[in-house]
């Protein structure tokens, strides 16, 4: 019991010292913050020199005490907005208590990310005085990282002047109501926001070696689909080659969401992702299908064969964000394996076709048929014409899918090819 009492007293002493150290650190941090806030807008180097003289420390320690470099908040190589987007997509597949709990997890992540951004602003010593107008600017985490690396007095003054212009107009415009002067002030505020965005674009920051390797990996994979980690490593510049290995590249590729199929890497080019719906529409036009089954259920699918086709389907699934994958299926001819990305749910089909419709060149009429089918199945089931129109849509889909087929037996499907226009004219999309 005596030994135990001694250990407890030792633990209490350690805990007290820790608390005293933490309190001392808080006081030092607050003193430093108050000192910096009193300084005029100057370069980081000038501020660090004055701080080192004021508190009797060397210049390197002064820089460490005063300035911190903002870091990107990532989860397994993915930024938080991307993670939140993926979580929201996954939440759609859940129901009941699991969906409620998952929603709370998303809210907690959003709240944590918000605190992270607020702290990033507070850590930029020359910006925290202007937090109020800054919050009205359009910015991302990457922009805060840029701002944390602004060290020159001239650059700081450019940003602050723009924030002050916005702030002044905002104060003058408060409770003014709508009138010509208010409109002019709003215009000046918009101009200031635009100028702030232009300054951010002009602010360049040097990339870390890890970021340079990441960019090199992405470029190699986009330019050479199917490339291996060893081939990527061999293609790197000498300075990056010496800092990495095939194993490191393999790990980074996984973190950056690059598709790996048996050691071969694939990734969509960013230009494709900028207009994924146009690309998807072109793929459906050439190697996809839009149809309905005998039970009048909508069906849309993309098909590709082989290992490259498998990687392509995986990339399409990640980029679109929904659909069901069917990989490595045997072909009837027992040749290359078939890989499919299918869309069965009415909401998924509607979203897909609505976004792709402006870009279709061949299968636009098929999309119109399915969109009408989804509409009437949702809203018009009790209408007396519903059953007949559903049958007409089935015939229309059959017509659009086989009108170029030589000697197709239309009579087998009870389709009057001469009067097919009447079925199209009976469109129910406009009925409320």
Secondary structure, 3 states (H helix, E strand, C coil): CHHHHHHHHHHHHHHHHHHHHHHHHHHHHHHHHHHHHCCCCCCHHHHHHHHHHHHCCCHHHHHHHHCCCCCCCEECCEEHHHHHHHHHHHHCCCCHHHHHHHHHHHHHHHHHHHHHHHHHHHHCCCCHHHHHHHCCCCCCHHHHHHHHCCCCHHHHHHHHHHHHHHHHHHHHCCCCCCCHHHHHHHHHHHHHHHHHHHHHHHCCCCCCHHHHHHHHHHHHHHHCCCECHHHHHHHCCHHHHCCCCHHHHHHHHHHCCCEEECCEEECCCHHHHHCHHHHHHHHHHHHEEEEECCCCCEEEEEEEEHHHHHHHHHHHHHHHCCCEEEEEECCCCCCCCEEEEEECCHHHHHHHHHHHHHHCCCCHHHHHHHHHHHHHHHHCCCCCCHHHHHHHHHHHHHHHHHCCCCCCCHHHHCCCHHHHHHHHHCCCCCCC
